[in-house]
Amino acid sequence: MSTRPVNVANAERIVAGIAAVALLASGVRLRHPLRLIVAGCLVYRALSGHCYGYEWLGTGTCKLPPRA
């Protein structure tokens, strides 16, 4: 899905997906645009496995093999 490297562990991706579903449900019901934006970011994070915050900090929770 994304050309960015995966830097989010699988467990964290699952939690992000669950949180996204909850925020989407409450954001649509309450018509709260900020919740929908955050939910969209969490959906991206869950599906792609990439977090721009981790990239910016130079860290991550996914154990990646060393680059050659």
C-alpha positions as CSV (number, residue, x, y, z in Angstrom):
1,M,0.0,0.0,0.0
2,S,2.8,2.4,0.9
3,T,6.3,2.8,-0.4
4,R,7.4,4.1,3.0
5,P,9.2,1.6,5.2
6,V,7.2,-0.2,7.9
7,N,8.1,1.2,11.3
8,V,5.0,0.1,13.4
9,A,4.8,-3.3,15.0
10,N,1.8,-5.6,14.2
11,A,0.3,-5.4,17.7
12,E,0.4,-1.6,17.4
13,R,-1.2,-1.7,14.0
14,I,-4.1,-3.8,15.4
15,V,-4.6,-1.3,18.2
16,A,-4.6,1.6,15.8
17,G,-7.2,-0.2,13.6
18,I,-9.5,-0.8,16.6
19,A,-9.1,2.8,17.7
20,A,-9.8,4.1,14.2
21,V,-13.1,2.1,14.1
22,A,-14.2,3.5,17.4
23,L,-13.3,7.1,16.4
24,L,-15.0,6.7,13.0
25,A,-18.2,5.5,14.7
26,S,-18.3,8.3,17.2
27,G,-17.1,11.0,14.8
28,V,-19.8,10.2,12.2
29,R,-22.5,9.9,14.9
30,L,-21.5,13.2,16.6
31,R,-20.4,14.9,13.4
32,H,-17.0,15.8,14.8
33,P,-14.5,16.5,12.1
34,L,-11.3,16.3,14.2
35,R,-12.2,12.8,15.3
36,L,-12.6,11.8,11.6
37,I,-9.2,13.3,10.7
38,V,-7.5,11.4,13.6
39,A,-9.4,8.2,12.6
40,G,-8.1,8.6,9.0
41,C,-4.6,8.9,10.3
42,L,-5.0,5.8,12.4
43,V,-6.5,3.9,9.4
44,Y,-3.4,4.9,7.3
45,R,-1.1,3.8,10.2
46,A,-2.9,0.4,10.6
47,L,-3.0,-0.4,6.9
48,S,0.4,0.8,5.8
49,G,2.5,0.1,9.0
50,H,4.1,3.5,8.6
51,C,4.1,6.3,11.2
52,Y,5.3,9.7,10.2
53,G,5.9,10.6,13.8
54,Y,8.2,7.6,14.3
55,E,10.0,8.5,11.0
56,W,10.5,12.1,12.2
57,L,11.9,10.9,15.5
58,G,14.1,8.3,13.8
59,T,12.6,5.4,15.8
60,G,9.9,2.8,15.5
61,T,8.4,-0.3,17.2
62,C,9.0,-2.7,14.3
63,K,12.1,-4.8,14.2
64,L,13.5,-4.4,10.7
65,P,16.4,-6.2,9.2
66,P,19.5,-4.0,8.7
67,R,19.7,-2.2,5.4
68,A,22.4,-3.3,3.1
